[in-house]
């Protein structure tokens, strides 16, 4: 009779930035997907290195009181979420701890004040998504959804709990419709973008569509009340298919009396409700005053620029993408703020003291960079730097790195920081910090 094989057991003491349980076994760090702090679990390693292992959770011998049953039936396979097995309130607390730990371990800083977390609905919040499409004959045809964890395969899914219900309800009809097209294996992805009154689907297609394909898409758009765009090549080729008279996508910021237009592939915040609350906090911390000159770095389509301009200040928005700057200019005009705003195209990842000084004096500054952060911009701040900076971040690690520059090299004080749970059920951490100097 073969000898029984026993999986190793570990005591989990923390979570890492990716939401994996962290245990120590014989001095080696074991990162266990699906495990929670306080648990004793069996695990199976799928990657071994001299100083760490990556593993999957097996049998749970002692469960955490914070463990919950995942809401989505596809959670075990889908790579779209990583924390559905953890209570939603606990997710927020853990993300706050991640931010504080990064400040301390990477920058030796502690904020003077920890702001209350910004939270909202835990489900149906995701107003942007990129769905992969794969034609898999042995699975019965076309799959539409997110990729499997640690894999390029697409999950065989029929629903999604983090997108709005009306988008989740499109998954099976999309699978059926694409199966009937002439090139079901040449449509690799569908970009979903939702505005206040419209849902747009951008179909990326590697080969040309025929007349029947376009007819199927038009019928789908009419039946499901969506707007269909096509993307035959790069982002610049995105164009409207149906309905021909569809109005532009937009979202509103009622607190500031703003209507923000955007194209379906433009960067906009995934979570509209959290974006509104984050804007409210950013405006409170920045405290723009009439007559001041304020910079909005990495301004995008003007999401922060125009609320700042509503205060009566003059705002200079700078962004590396000309397409986004064009949208910001349009939004300023549509909202009657063209006279209080200026926009420029510049690669802020290559900012220098000279290039920043050429923009003129700023009383205050808001920085909202991508995950790479704003190290060169922070280094470029000179003697005439703004006395107050509000930094909105989607990466606590790069925020901590840039905070070290601002505090240890530029003389700022980290007055406060906190998180915004922009992506519930995932390990993604959005945060906001306030820096001041005399």
C-alpha positions as CSV (number, residue, x, y, z in Angstrom):
1,X,0.0,0.0,0.0
2,X,1.5,3.4,-1.0
3,X,2.7,5.7,1.8
4,X,0.3,8.6,2.5
5,X,1.6,12.0,1.4
6,X,1.0,14.8,4.0
7,X,0.9,18.4,3.0
8,X,3.0,20.8,5.2
9,X,1.2,22.9,7.8
10,X,1.9,26.5,8.5
11,X,0.7,29.2,10.9
12,X,-0.2,32.4,9.0
13,X,0.7,35.6,10.7
14,X,0.1,38.4,8.1
15,X,-1.0,39.3,4.6
16,X,1.3,40.7,1.9
17,X,0.6,43.4,-0.7
18,X,-1.1,40.9,-3.0
19,X,-3.4,39.6,-0.3
20,X,-1.5,36.3,0.2
21,X,-1.1,34.9,3.7
22,X,2.5,35.0,4.9
23,X,4.0,32.2,7.1
24,X,7.5,31.3,8.3
25,X,8.6,27.8,8.0
26,X,12.3,27.0,9.0
27,X,13.2,30.6,8.4
28,X,11.7,30.7,4.9
29,X,8.8,33.0,4.0
30,X,5.8,31.1,2.5
31,X,3.3,33.2,0.6
32,X,0.1,31.2,0.6
33,X,-2.7,32.3,-1.7
34,X,-6.1,32.0,0.0
35,X,-4.8,32.0,3.6
36,X,-5.5,34.6,6.3
37,X,-3.7,35.8,9.3
38,X,-4.3,33.7,12.4
39,X,-5.0,30.5,10.4
40,X,-3.3,27.2,10.5
41,X,-3.4,25.7,7.0
42,X,-2.0,23.0,4.8
43,X,-0.3,24.3,1.7
44,X,1.1,23.1,-1.6
45,X,4.0,25.0,-3.1
46,X,4.1,25.8,-6.8
47,X,7.3,27.9,-6.8
48,X,10.3,27.4,-4.7
49,X,13.2,29.7,-4.2
50,X,16.0,29.7,-1.6
51,X,14.4,32.4,0.5
52,X,10.7,32.0,-0.2
53,X,8.0,29.8,-1.6
54,X,4.7,30.6,-3.4
55,X,1.9,28.2,-2.4
56,X,-1.8,27.5,-2.6
57,X,-3.9,27.0,0.5
58,X,-5.2,23.4,1.1
59,X,-7.1,22.2,4.1
60,X,-7.7,24.8,6.8
61,X,-7.1,23.4,10.3
62,X,-7.9,26.6,12.1
63,X,-10.0,29.3,10.3
64,X,-9.9,33.0,10.9
65,X,-13.0,34.6,12.2
66,X,-12.7,37.1,9.3
67,X,-13.0,34.3,6.7
68,X,-16.2,34.5,4.6
69,X,-17.6,32.4,1.8
70,X,-16.7,34.0,-1.5
71,X,-19.8,35.5,-3.2
72,X,-18.7,34.6,-6.8
73,X,-18.8,31.0,-7.9
74,X,-15.8,31.5,-10.1
75,X,-13.6,33.0,-7.4
76,X,-11.4,29.9,-7.0
77,X,-10.2,30.2,-10.6
78,X,-10.6,33.8,-11.6
79,X,-7.7,36.3,-11.4
80,X,-10.0,39.3,-11.3
81,X,-10.3,39.2,-7.5
82,X,-8.0,38.1,-4.7
83,X,-9.7,38.8,-1.4
84,X,-13.3,37.6,-1.6
85,X,-12.6,35.1,1.2
86,X,-11.9,38.0,3.6
87,X,-14.6,40.1,5.3
88,X,-15.0,43.4,3.4
89,X,-14.4,45.6,6.4
90,X,-11.3,43.7,7.3
91,X,-10.0,44.3,3.7
92,X,-10.1,48.0,4.3
93,X,-8.2,47.7,7.6
94,X,-5.5,45.5,6.0
95,X,-5.1,48.0,3.2
96,X,-4.6,50.8,5.7
97,X,-2.0,48.8,7.4
98,X,-0.2,48.1,4.1
99,X,0.0,51.9,3.5
100,X,1.3,52.6,7.0
101,X,3.9,49.7,6.8
102,X,5.2,51.0,3.5
103,X,5.6,54.5,4.9
104,X,7.6,53.1,7.8
105,X,9.6,50.3,6.1
106,X,10.4,52.2,2.8
107,X,10.6,55.8,4.0
108,X,10.9,55.7,7.8
109,X,7.9,58.0,8.0
110,X,4.7,58.0,10.0
111,X,1.9,60.4,9.0
112,X,0.9,62.8,11.7
113,X,-2.8,61.9,11.1
114,X,-4.3,58.7,9.7
115,X,-7.5,59.7,7.8
116,X,-10.6,57.6,8.0
117,X,-10.8,55.2,5.1
118,X,-13.0,56.1,2.1
119,X,-15.3,53.2,1.5
120,X,-18.3,52.3,-0.6
121,X,-20.3,49.3,-2.0
122,X,-18.2,46.1,-2.0
123,X,-19.9,44.7,-5.1
124,X,-21.0,45.9,-8.6
125,X,-18.7,48.9,-8.4
126,X,-16.4,48.4,-11.3
127,X,-17.2,50.8,-14.2
128,X,-14.2,49.9,-16.3
129,X,-13.1,46.4,-17.2
130,X,-11.1,44.6,-19.9
131,X,-12.6,41.3,-20.7
132,X,-10.5,38.7,-22.5
133,X,-12.1,36.6,-25.3
134,X,-10.9,33.1,-26.3
135,X,-12.4,30.6,-28.8
136,X,-12.0,27.3,-27.0
137,X,-13.7,24.5,-28.9
138,X,-13.4,21.9,-26.2
139,X,-15.2,24.3,-23.8
140,X,-18.1,24.6,-26.2
141,X,-17.0,27.7,-28.1
142,X,-16.2,31.3,-27.0
143,X,-15.2,32.3,-23.4
144,X,-15.6,35.9,-22.3
145,X,-14.2,37.1,-18.9
146,X,-11.1,37.5,-16.8
147,X,-8.1,35.4,-17.0
148,X,-7.4,32.6,-14.6
149,X,-4.9,33.1,-11.8
150,X,-1.3,32.7,-12.9
151,X,-2.5,31.8,-16.4
152,X,-3.3,33.2,-19.8
153,X,-6.4,31.0,-20.0
154,X,-9.8,32.7,-19.7
155,X,-12.2,31.6,-16.9
156,X,-15.3,29.7,-18.1
157,X,-17.6,32.2,-16.4
158,X,-21.2,33.2,-16.7
159,X,-21.3,36.1,-14.3
160,X,-19.1,38.6,-12.4
161,X,-20.0,40.1,-9.0
162,X,-17.7,43.2,-9.2
163,X,-19.1,44.8,-12.4
164,X,-22.6,46.3,-12.3
165,X,-25.3,43.7,-12.7
166,X,-26.3,44.8,-16.2
167,X,-22.7,44.2,-17.4
168,X,-22.5,40.8,-15.7
169,X,-25.7,39.9,-17.5
170,X,-24.0,40.6,-20.9
171,X,-21.3,37.8,-20.5
172,X,-23.4,34.9,-21.7
173,X,-25.0,36.8,-24.6
174,X,-21.6,38.0,-25.6
175,X,-20.3,34.5,-25.7
176,X,-23.3,33.4,-27.9
177,X,-23.0,36.4,-30.2
178,X,-19.2,36.1,-30.8
179,X,-19.6,32.4,-31.5
180,X,-21.8,33.3,-34.5
181,X,-19.2,35.7,-36.0
182,X,-16.9,34.9,-38.8
183,X,-13.7,35.4,-36.8
184,X,-14.5,34.3,-33.2
185,X,-10.8,33.5,-32.7
186,X,-9.6,36.9,-33.8
187,X,-11.3,39.1,-31.2
188,X,-9.0,39.0,-28.2
189,X,-10.6,41.5,-25.9
190,X,-13.6,43.7,-25.1
191,X,-13.1,47.0,-23.2
192,X,-16.0,47.9,-21.0
193,X,-16.5,51.6,-20.1
194,X,-19.6,52.8,-18.3
195,X,-20.8,56.4,-18.0
196,X,-23.7,57.8,-16.1
197,X,-26.2,56.9,-18.8
198,X,-24.3,54.7,-21.3
199,X,-22.4,51.5,-21.4
200,X,-19.8,51.2,-24.2
201,X,-18.1,48.0,-25.5
202,X,-15.0,48.3,-27.5
203,X,-14.3,45.2,-29.6
204,X,-10.7,44.7,-30.5
205,X,-10.5,42.7,-33.7
206,X,-7.3,41.5,-35.3
207,X,-8.9,40.7,-38.7
208,X,-11.5,42.7,-40.6
209,X,-15.2,42.1,-39.8
210,X,-17.6,41.2,-42.6
211,X,-21.1,42.7,-43.1
212,X,-22.8,39.9,-41.1
213,X,-20.4,40.5,-38.2
214,X,-21.3,44.1,-38.1
215,X,-25.0,43.3,-38.3
216,X,-24.6,41.0,-35.3
217,X,-23.0,43.7,-33.3
218,X,-25.6,46.3,-34.2
219,X,-28.4,43.9,-33.2
220,X,-26.6,43.1,-30.0
221,X,-26.3,46.9,-29.2
222,X,-30.0,47.5,-29.8
223,X,-31.1,44.4,-27.8
224,X,-28.9,45.2,-24.8
225,X,-28.9,49.0,-24.9
226,X,-25.2,49.4,-25.2
227,X,-22.9,51.4,-27.5
228,X,-20.5,49.4,-29.7
229,X,-17.1,50.6,-30.8
230,X,-14.5,48.8,-32.9
231,X,-10.7,48.8,-32.5
232,X,-8.9,47.2,-35.6
233,X,-5.4,48.3,-34.5
234,X,-4.0,50.6,-31.9
235,X,-5.9,52.9,-29.5
236,X,-6.1,55.7,-32.1
237,X,-8.2,53.4,-34.4
238,X,-11.2,53.2,-32.0
239,X,-14.3,54.3,-33.7
240,X,-18.1,54.2,-33.1
241,X,-20.1,51.5,-34.9
242,X,-23.6,51.7,-33.4
243,X,-25.7,53.5,-32.7
244,X,-24.4,56.2,-35.0
245,X,-26.0,59.0,-33.1
246,X,-24.8,57.9,-29.6
247,X,-23.8,60.8,-27.4
248,X,-20.3,60.8,-25.8
249,X,-19.7,58.9,-22.6
250,X,-19.7,61.1,-19.5
251,X,-19.8,61.0,-15.7
252,X,-20.9,63.7,-13.4
253,X,-19.4,65.3,-10.3
254,X,-22.6,66.8,-8.8
255,X,-20.8,68.4,-5.8
256,X,-18.8,70.6,-8.2
257,X,-21.5,70.9,-10.9
258,X,-19.3,69.2,-13.5
259,X,-20.0,66.8,-16.4
260,X,-16.9,65.0,-17.6
261,X,-16.8,63.6,-21.1
262,X,-14.5,60.7,-22.0
263,X,-13.8,58.3,-24.8
264,X,-14.2,54.6,-23.9
265,X,-10.5,53.9,-23.8
266,X,-9.5,57.0,-21.9
267,X,-8.2,56.5,-18.4
268,X,-11.0,57.2,-15.8
269,X,-11.4,55.9,-12.3
270,X,-12.9,52.5,-12.1
271,X,-15.2,53.3,-9.1
272,X,-17.3,56.4,-9.7
273,X,-18.7,56.5,-6.1
274,X,-15.2,56.3,-4.5
275,X,-13.9,58.8,-7.0
276,X,-16.5,61.4,-5.9
277,X,-15.5,60.9,-2.2
278,X,-11.8,61.0,-3.0
279,X,-12.3,64.3,-4.8
280,X,-14.1,65.7,-1.8
281,X,-11.2,64.8,0.5
282,X,-8.6,66.0,-2.0
283,X,-10.3,69.4,-2.2
284,X,-10.6,69.6,1.5
285,X,-6.9,68.9,2.0
286,X,-5.7,71.0,-0.9
287,X,-8.0,73.9,0.2
288,X,-7.6,75.9,-3.0
289,X,-8.3,79.6,-2.7
290,X,-9.6,82.2,-5.3
291,X,-6.7,83.9,-7.0
292,X,-4.2,81.1,-6.3
293,X,-2.2,79.4,-9.0
294,X,-2.3,75.6,-8.6
295,X,-0.8,72.7,-10.5
296,X,-2.5,69.4,-11.3
297,X,0.2,67.0,-12.3
298,X,-0.8,63.9,-14.3
299,X,-4.1,65.6,-14.9
300,X,-5.7,63.1,-17.3
301,X,-9.1,64.4,-18.6
302,X,-9.3,67.0,-15.8
303,X,-10.9,64.9,-13.0
304,X,-9.1,67.0,-10.3
305,X,-8.3,70.1,-12.5
306,X,-11.9,71.2,-12.9
307,X,-13.0,70.8,-9.3
308,X,-10.0,72.9,-8.3
309,X,-10.9,75.5,-10.9
310,X,-14.5,75.7,-9.4
311,X,-12.9,77.2,-6.3
312,X,-11.8,80.3,-8.2
313,X,-8.2,79.3,-8.5
314,X,-6.3,79.2,-11.8
315,X,-5.2,75.6,-12.5
316,X,-2.4,74.3,-14.8
317,X,-2.9,70.7,-15.8
318,X,0.0,68.7,-17.1
319,X,-0.2,65.3,-18.7
320,X,2.0,63.1,-20.9
321,X,-0.8,62.0,-23.2
322,X,-2.0,64.6,-25.8
323,X,-5.2,62.7,-26.3
324,X,-6.1,63.1,-22.6
325,X,-5.1,66.8,-22.6
326,X,-7.4,67.3,-25.6
327,X,-10.2,65.8,-23.6
328,X,-9.3,68.0,-20.6
329,X,-9.4,71.1,-22.7
330,X,-12.8,70.1,-24.1
331,X,-14.2,69.4,-20.6
332,X,-13.0,72.8,-19.4
333,X,-14.8,74.5,-22.3
334,X,-18.0,72.4,-21.8
335,X,-18.1,73.3,-18.1
336,X,-17.3,77.0,-18.6
337,X,-13.9,76.8,-17.0
338,X,-11.6,77.5,-19.9
339,X,-10.7,80.9,-18.5
340,X,-9.4,79.4,-15.2
341,X,-7.5,76.5,-16.7
342,X,-4.4,75.9,-18.8
343,X,-3.2,72.5,-20.0
344,X,0.1,71.3,-21.3
345,X,1.6,68.0,-22.6
346,X,4.8,67.0,-20.9
347,X,6.5,63.7,-19.9
348,X,6.6,64.2,-16.1
349,X,8.7,61.1,-15.7
350,X,11.5,63.2,-17.1
351,X,10.8,66.3,-15.1
352,X,13.7,68.5,-14.2
353,X,14.1,71.6,-12.0
354,X,14.4,73.7,-15.1
355,X,11.3,72.2,-16.8
356,X,9.2,72.6,-13.7
357,X,10.4,76.2,-13.1
358,X,9.4,77.1,-16.6
359,X,5.8,76.4,-15.7
360,X,5.9,79.3,-13.2
361,X,5.1,79.6,-9.5
362,X,2.5,77.4,-7.9
363,X,0.9,78.0,-4.5
364,X,-0.3,74.4,-4.2
365,X,0.0,71.2,-6.2
366,X,-1.9,68.0,-6.7
367,X,-0.1,64.9,-8.0
368,X,-2.0,61.9,-9.2
369,X,0.5,59.6,-11.1
370,X,0.2,56.1,-12.4
371,X,1.7,53.2,-10.5
372,X,5.3,54.3,-11.4
373,X,4.9,57.2,-9.1
374,X,6.4,60.7,-9.5
375,X,10.0,60.4,-8.3
376,X,11.5,62.7,-10.9
377,X,8.8,65.3,-10.4
378,X,9.4,65.3,-6.6
379,X,13.2,65.6,-7.2
380,X,12.6,68.6,-9.5
381,X,10.9,70.7,-6.8
382,X,13.1,73.7,-6.2
383,X,13.3,76.6,-3.7
384,X,10.0,78.0,-5.1
385,X,8.1,74.8,-4.6
386,X,4.4,74.9,-3.5
387,X,3.9,75.0,0.3
388,X,1.2,72.3,0.1
389,X,1.1,69.1,-2.0
390,X,-1.8,66.6,-2.1
391,X,-0.6,63.3,-3.5
392,X,-3.1,60.7,-4.8
393,X,-1.6,57.3,-5.3
394,X,-2.5,53.9,-6.7
395,X,0.7,52.3,-5.3
396,X,1.6,52.6,-1.6
397,X,5.2,51.5,-2.3
398,X,5.9,54.3,-4.8
399,X,4.0,56.8,-2.7
400,X,6.3,55.9,0.2
401,X,9.4,56.2,-2.0
402,X,8.3,59.7,-3.2
403,X,7.3,60.7,0.3
404,X,10.9,60.0,1.4
405,X,12.1,62.4,-1.3
406,X,9.6,65.1,-0.3
407,X,10.3,64.8,3.4
408,X,14.0,63.9,3.7
409,X,15.3,65.9,0.7
410,X,12.8,68.7,0.1
411,X,11.8,69.7,3.7
412,X,8.1,68.7,3.6
413,X,6.2,67.2,6.5
414,X,3.8,64.3,6.0
415,X,0.8,65.8,7.7
416,X,-1.6,62.9,7.0
417,X,-2.5,59.9,4.9
418,X,-5.3,57.4,4.4
419,X,-6.7,54.9,1.9
420,X,-9.6,54.8,-0.5
421,X,-11.0,51.3,-1.2
422,X,-11.3,51.9,-4.9
423,X,-11.1,48.2,-5.7
424,X,-12.9,46.0,-3.1
425,X,-12.3,42.3,-3.2
426,X,-8.7,43.0,-4.6
427,X,-5.4,43.8,-2.9
428,X,-5.2,47.1,-4.9
429,X,-4.6,50.1,-2.5
430,X,-5.5,53.6,-3.5
431,X,-4.4,56.3,-1.1
432,X,-4.1,60.0,-0.5
433,X,-1.5,62.0,1.4
434,X,-0.9,65.6,2.5
435,X,2.5,67.2,2.5
436,X,3.3,70.7,3.8
437,X,6.4,72.9,4.3
438,X,7.0,76.3,5.7
